[in-house]
Amino acid sequence: MYALVPCFVTAFAITYAIIPLIIEFAKERRFYDRPNERSSHLEPTPFLGGVGIFAGTVCGIMLWTPVDGFSGLQYILAAFVLIFLIGILDDLLPISPGKKLGGQFLVAIILSYKAGVRISSFYGFLGIHELSQPASFILSIITIVGIINAFNLIDGINGLAGSVGLLACIVFGVCFFLVGVPALAVVAFSLAGAILAFLRYNLTPAKIFMGDTGSLLIGTVCAILSITFIETNYKLSPDNPFVWGAAPAIALAVLILPLYDTLSVFMRRIVRGRSPFAPDKTHIHHQLLSFGLNHTQSTGVLIAVNLLFIAVAFGFNRLGLFEVLKLEFAMAFLFSLVLILLPRLNVRRKK
């Protein structure tokens, strides 16, 4: 516990102090995110906030992580540096989607192969328990890349990606602390401190955006935390009072917003005969904005939905993985129905 408060405060203080400097630098160099047909903001806004998040997070981790119990720290930091470079290059140039995706796969390979961030079991889901080494390696890489991109895609309105990342870090950080994995708790709380400081400048009216530099980093950290959370619970003794038998369902609940948004958007684009990577305004936050909510209200509604999923996952954990997954899929289905009905309700409201 002694390291969690200092790492959080360190990350918060560094990010809080550096963000105003980044804003001034971005304004001087005219590094703006300018509104276009897909934008949900109206004014040119600096977009290098991820630099501040990266600085605070890395300093918090390096200063307060108990290295003796975290042999893979150097590989995780190497992955952070690489994803930071990919993000800032894409923010400033940008780079092609192929190069960006290739870089993400390299990050995932480093994390899975060198840092040991792997999914080794399906917990009996679909009758599968232990995975072979090749299957574990491939599935882990795909999962990491998927979560990274999910956070990248959900970063569309003020405060949303940061709030989702903050919530995930707090939940996973507390869980790691309770089961005696302080190193990953420090990673989680370091990012949480940095995000909280960033949100001071990102909530409406936003003075700065995190850009790909921030969203890719948050996605990378959340991928590490979620996969390791699942693996840690699988290997814990059943006698541990803080072991969660439905750990995969809990991890899904924590990351439900970015994962649901990515899957629904991709499916919608494919059904319409478009590339799943073709940008549009069909994300869940866009649907809430079109209903008449502002950025703060939309973010608040989505975080409340996220909290509901998390509460259900933890509250019904004792029912087992399959039952909790059924509950989550039912909730996701109901949420989809609400989103489908929103345009009709909006039309009636305007009449």
C-alpha positions as CSV (number, residue, x, y, z in Angstrom):
1,M,0.0,0.0,0.0
2,Y,2.9,2.4,0.8
3,A,3.8,2.7,-2.9
4,L,0.3,3.3,-4.3
5,V,-0.3,6.8,-2.9
6,P,3.2,8.1,-3.9
7,C,3.0,6.7,-7.5
8,F,-0.5,8.2,-7.9
9,V,0.6,11.5,-6.6
10,T,3.8,11.5,-8.6
11,A,2.0,10.8,-11.8
12,F,-0.7,13.3,-11.1
13,A,1.7,16.1,-10.2
14,I,4.0,15.6,-13.2
15,T,1.1,15.4,-15.7
16,Y,-0.8,18.3,-14.0
17,A,2.4,20.5,-14.2
18,I,3.4,19.6,-17.8
19,I,0.0,19.8,-19.5
20,P,-0.2,23.7,-19.4
21,L,3.3,23.8,-21.0
22,I,2.2,21.3,-23.7
23,I,-0.8,23.5,-24.4
24,E,1.4,26.6,-24.9
25,F,3.9,24.7,-27.0
26,A,1.1,23.2,-29.2
27,K,-0.4,26.7,-29.7
28,E,2.9,28.2,-30.6
29,R,3.6,25.4,-33.2
30,R,-0.1,25.3,-34.2
31,F,-0.5,21.6,-33.4
32,Y,-4.3,21.6,-33.5
33,D,-7.0,19.1,-34.0
34,R,-9.1,21.1,-36.5
35,P,-12.8,20.3,-36.8
36,N,-14.0,18.3,-39.8
37,E,-17.2,16.5,-40.9
38,R,-16.5,13.7,-38.3
39,S,-15.5,15.9,-35.4
40,S,-17.6,16.6,-32.4
41,H,-15.8,19.8,-31.4
42,L,-16.1,23.2,-33.0
43,E,-12.8,24.9,-32.2
44,P,-9.2,24.0,-33.1
45,T,-7.8,22.3,-30.0
46,P,-4.2,21.2,-29.1
47,F,-3.9,17.4,-29.3
48,L,-0.6,16.5,-27.5
49,G,-2.1,15.7,-24.1
50,G,-0.8,12.1,-24.3
51,V,2.7,13.4,-23.9
52,G,1.8,14.5,-20.4
53,I,0.0,11.3,-19.6
54,F,3.1,9.3,-20.8
55,A,5.5,11.4,-18.7
56,G,3.5,11.1,-15.5
57,T,2.8,7.4,-15.9
58,V,6.3,6.4,-16.7
59,C,7.8,8.5,-13.9
60,G,5.3,7.1,-11.4
61,I,6.1,3.5,-12.5
62,M,9.9,3.9,-12.5
63,L,10.1,5.7,-9.2
64,W,7.7,3.4,-7.2
65,T,7.5,0.0,-8.7
66,P,9.0,-2.8,-6.5
67,V,11.4,-4.1,-9.2
68,D,12.4,-7.2,-7.2
69,G,8.9,-8.6,-7.8
70,F,8.5,-7.5,-11.4
71,S,11.0,-9.1,-13.7
72,G,9.2,-8.0,-16.9
73,L,9.3,-4.3,-16.1
74,Q,11.9,-3.4,-18.7
75,Y,9.9,-5.1,-21.4
76,I,6.7,-3.3,-20.4
77,L,8.6,0.1,-20.4
78,A,10.1,-0.7,-23.8
79,A,6.5,-1.4,-25.1
80,F,5.4,1.9,-23.6
81,V,8.2,3.8,-25.4
82,L,7.3,2.1,-28.7
83,I,3.6,2.8,-28.4
84,F,4.4,6.4,-27.4
85,L,6.5,6.9,-30.6
86,I,3.7,5.3,-32.8
87,G,1.2,7.6,-31.2
88,I,3.1,10.8,-31.5
89,L,4.2,10.1,-35.1
90,D,0.5,9.5,-36.0
91,D,-0.5,12.7,-34.2
92,L,2.1,14.8,-36.0
93,L,2.4,13.3,-39.5
94,P,0.2,11.1,-39.5
95,I,1.4,7.6,-40.4
96,S,-0.4,5.1,-42.6
97,P,-2.9,2.7,-41.0
98,G,-0.8,-0.3,-42.0
99,K,2.4,1.1,-40.3
100,K,0.4,2.0,-37.3
101,L,-1.1,-1.5,-37.0
102,G,2.2,-3.1,-37.6
103,G,3.7,-1.1,-34.8
104,Q,0.9,-2.2,-32.5
105,F,1.6,-5.8,-33.3
106,L,5.2,-5.3,-32.5
107,V,4.2,-3.9,-29.1
108,A,1.9,-6.9,-28.6
109,I,4.7,-9.3,-29.4
110,I,7.1,-7.7,-27.0
111,L,4.4,-7.8,-24.2
112,S,3.4,-11.4,-24.9
113,Y,6.8,-13.0,-25.7
114,K,9.1,-11.0,-23.4
115,A,6.9,-9.7,-20.6
116,G,4.8,-12.8,-20.4
117,V,1.4,-11.0,-20.8
118,R,-0.5,-14.0,-22.0
119,I,-3.9,-15.7,-21.9
120,S,-3.2,-19.3,-21.0
121,S,-6.7,-20.6,-20.2
122,F,-10.3,-20.2,-21.4
123,Y,-11.6,-21.0,-17.9
124,G,-13.5,-23.9,-19.4
125,F,-15.4,-21.6,-21.8
126,L,-16.4,-23.5,-24.9
127,G,-15.0,-26.6,-23.2
128,I,-11.4,-25.2,-23.4
129,H,-9.2,-25.0,-20.4
130,E,-5.4,-24.8,-21.0
131,L,-4.2,-23.4,-24.3
132,S,-1.2,-24.6,-26.2
133,Q,1.8,-22.2,-26.3
134,P,1.2,-21.2,-29.9
135,A,-2.5,-20.7,-29.4
136,S,-1.8,-18.7,-26.2
137,F,0.7,-16.5,-28.0
138,I,-1.5,-15.8,-31.0
139,L,-4.6,-15.1,-28.9
140,S,-2.8,-12.8,-26.6
141,I,-1.3,-10.7,-29.4
142,I,-4.8,-10.4,-31.1
143,T,-6.3,-9.4,-27.7
144,I,-3.7,-6.8,-27.0
145,V,-4.0,-5.2,-30.4
146,G,-7.8,-5.3,-30.2
147,I,-7.9,-3.5,-26.8
148,I,-5.3,-0.9,-28.0
149,N,-7.4,-0.1,-31.0
150,A,-10.7,-0.1,-29.0
151,F,-9.4,2.7,-26.8
152,N,-8.1,4.6,-29.9
153,L,-11.6,4.4,-31.5
154,I,-13.6,5.4,-28.4
155,D,-11.6,8.6,-28.0
156,G,-14.2,10.8,-29.7
157,I,-15.6,13.2,-27.1
158,N,-14.3,15.2,-24.2
159,G,-13.4,13.1,-21.2
160,L,-14.6,9.7,-22.4
161,A,-11.5,7.7,-23.2
162,G,-9.8,9.2,-20.1
163,S,-12.7,8.4,-17.8
164,V,-12.9,4.8,-19.1
165,G,-9.2,4.4,-18.6
166,L,-9.3,5.9,-15.1
167,L,-12.1,3.6,-14.1
168,A,-10.3,0.5,-15.5
169,C,-7.1,1.4,-13.7
170,I,-8.8,1.9,-10.4
171,V,-10.7,-1.4,-10.6
172,F,-7.7,-3.4,-11.7
173,G,-5.3,-1.6,-9.4
174,V,-7.4,-2.3,-6.3
175,C,-7.8,-6.0,-7.4
176,F,-4.0,-6.4,-7.8
177,F,-3.4,-4.7,-4.5
178,L,-5.9,-7.1,-2.7
179,V,-4.3,-10.3,-4.2
180,G,-0.7,-9.1,-3.4
181,V,0.6,-8.0,-6.8
182,P,1.9,-4.6,-5.9
183,A,3.9,-4.0,-9.1
184,L,0.9,-4.1,-11.4
185,A,-1.1,-2.1,-8.8
186,V,1.6,0.6,-9.1
187,V,1.3,0.5,-12.9
188,A,-2.5,0.9,-12.7
189,F,-2.4,3.8,-10.1
190,S,0.4,5.6,-11.9
191,L,-1.7,5.8,-15.1
192,A,-4.8,6.6,-13.0
193,G,-3.0,9.6,-11.5
194,A,-1.8,10.8,-14.9
195,I,-5.3,10.5,-16.4
196,L,-7.0,12.3,-13.5
197,A,-4.6,15.2,-14.0
198,F,-5.2,15.2,-17.8
199,L,-9.0,15.2,-17.3
200,R,-8.7,18.5,-15.5
201,Y,-7.8,20.0,-18.9
202,N,-9.9,17.7,-21.1
203,L,-13.4,17.9,-19.7
204,T,-15.7,20.4,-21.4
205,P,-14.6,23.0,-22.4
206,A,-11.6,20.9,-23.4
207,K,-8.3,22.8,-23.5
208,I,-6.4,19.8,-24.9
209,F,-7.0,16.4,-26.4
210,M,-4.9,13.3,-25.6
211,G,-4.5,12.3,-29.3
212,D,-3.3,8.9,-30.4
213,T,-0.3,9.3,-28.1
214,G,-2.6,9.1,-25.1
215,S,-5.3,6.7,-26.3
216,L,-2.8,4.1,-27.5
217,L,-0.9,4.2,-24.2
218,I,-4.1,3.8,-22.2
219,G,-5.1,0.9,-24.4
220,T,-1.8,-0.7,-24.0
221,V,-1.8,-0.4,-20.2
222,C,-5.4,-1.7,-20.0
223,A,-4.5,-4.6,-22.2
224,I,-1.7,-5.5,-19.8
225,L,-3.9,-5.1,-16.7
226,S,-6.9,-7.0,-18.0
227,I,-4.9,-10.0,-19.4
228,T,-2.8,-10.2,-16.2
229,F,-5.9,-9.9,-14.1
230,I,-7.4,-12.9,-15.8
231,E,-4.2,-14.9,-15.5
232,T,-3.6,-14.0,-11.9
233,N,-7.0,-15.1,-10.8
234,Y,-6.6,-18.4,-12.7
235,K,-3.4,-19.2,-10.9
236,L,-4.5,-18.1,-7.4
237,S,-5.5,-20.6,-4.7
238,P,-9.2,-21.0,-4.4
239,D,-8.8,-20.3,-0.7
240,N,-7.8,-16.7,-1.4
241,P,-10.7,-14.5,-0.3
242,F,-10.1,-12.1,-3.3
243,V,-10.0,-14.7,-6.1
244,W,-12.6,-14.0,-8.8
245,G,-13.8,-17.2,-10.5
246,A,-15.5,-15.1,-13.2
247,A,-12.4,-13.0,-13.9
248,P,-12.7,-13.0,-17.7
249,A,-16.3,-11.7,-17.4
250,I,-15.1,-9.1,-14.9
251,A,-12.4,-8.0,-17.3
252,L,-15.0,-7.8,-20.1
253,A,-17.2,-5.7,-17.9
254,V,-14.4,-3.2,-17.1
255,L,-13.6,-2.8,-20.8
256,I,-17.1,-3.1,-22.1
257,L,-17.5,0.4,-23.5
258,P,-14.5,0.4,-25.9
259,L,-14.9,-3.3,-26.8
260,Y,-18.7,-3.0,-27.4
261,D,-18.2,0.2,-29.4
262,T,-15.5,-1.3,-31.6
263,L,-17.5,-4.5,-32.4
264,S,-20.8,-2.7,-33.0
265,V,-19.1,-0.1,-35.3
266,F,-17.2,-2.7,-37.3
267,M,-20.3,-4.9,-37.7
268,R,-22.4,-1.9,-38.8
269,R,-19.8,-0.9,-41.4
270,I,-19.5,-4.4,-42.8
271,V,-23.3,-4.8,-43.1
272,R,-23.3,-1.6,-45.1
273,G,-20.6,-2.9,-47.4
274,R,-17.9,-0.5,-46.1
275,S,-14.5,-1.2,-44.8
276,P,-14.6,-1.8,-41.0
277,F,-11.8,0.8,-40.7
278,A,-13.6,3.5,-42.7
279,P,-14.2,6.4,-40.3
280,D,-17.7,7.6,-39.7
281,K,-19.9,9.0,-36.9
282,T,-21.7,5.8,-35.8
283,H,-19.9,5.4,-32.4
284,I,-22.0,5.2,-29.3
285,H,-20.9,8.6,-28.2
286,H,-22.0,10.1,-31.5
287,Q,-25.4,8.5,-31.1
288,L,-25.8,10.1,-27.7
289,L,-24.7,13.5,-29.1
290,S,-27.2,13.2,-31.9
291,F,-29.9,12.6,-29.3
292,G,-29.1,16.0,-27.8
293,L,-26.7,15.3,-25.0
294,N,-23.6,17.3,-24.7
295,H,-20.1,15.9,-24.2
296,T,-20.2,15.9,-20.4
297,Q,-23.7,14.3,-20.3
298,S,-22.7,11.6,-22.9
299,T,-19.6,10.8,-21.0
300,G,-21.5,10.6,-17.7
301,V,-24.2,8.3,-19.2
302,L,-21.6,5.9,-20.7
303,I,-19.5,5.8,-17.5
304,A,-22.7,5.0,-15.5
305,V,-23.4,2.1,-17.9
306,N,-19.8,0.9,-17.5
307,L,-20.2,1.0,-13.7
308,L,-23.4,-1.0,-13.9
309,F,-21.7,-3.7,-15.9
310,I,-18.8,-3.8,-13.4
311,A,-21.2,-4.0,-10.4
312,V,-23.1,-6.9,-12.0
313,A,-19.9,-8.8,-12.8
314,F,-18.6,-8.5,-9.3
315,G,-22.0,-8.9,-7.6
316,F,-22.8,-12.1,-9.4
317,N,-19.3,-13.5,-9.5
318,R,-20.3,-16.5,-7.4
319,L,-22.7,-17.7,-10.1
320,G,-19.7,-18.6,-12.3
321,L,-18.2,-17.4,-15.5
322,F,-20.9,-18.6,-17.9
323,E,-23.8,-17.2,-15.9
324,V,-22.1,-13.8,-15.6
325,L,-21.3,-13.7,-19.3
326,K,-25.0,-14.4,-20.0
327,L,-26.0,-11.5,-17.9
328,E,-23.5,-9.2,-19.6
329,F,-24.6,-10.3,-23.1
330,A,-28.2,-9.7,-22.1
331,M,-27.3,-6.2,-20.8
332,A,-25.4,-5.5,-23.9
333,F,-28.4,-6.5,-26.0
334,L,-30.7,-4.2,-24.0
335,F,-28.2,-1.4,-24.4
336,S,-28.2,-2.0,-28.2
337,L,-32.0,-1.7,-28.3
338,V,-31.9,1.6,-26.4
339,L,-29.3,2.9,-29.0
340,I,-31.5,1.7,-31.8
341,L,-34.6,3.5,-30.4
342,L,-32.7,6.8,-29.7
343,P,-33.2,8.2,-33.2
344,R,-36.9,7.4,-33.2
345,L,-37.3,9.1,-29.8
346,N,-35.3,12.0,-31.0
347,V,-37.6,12.5,-34.0
348,R,-40.7,12.4,-31.8
349,R,-39.1,14.8,-29.3
350,K,-38.5,17.4,-32.1
351,K,-42.1,17.2,-33.5
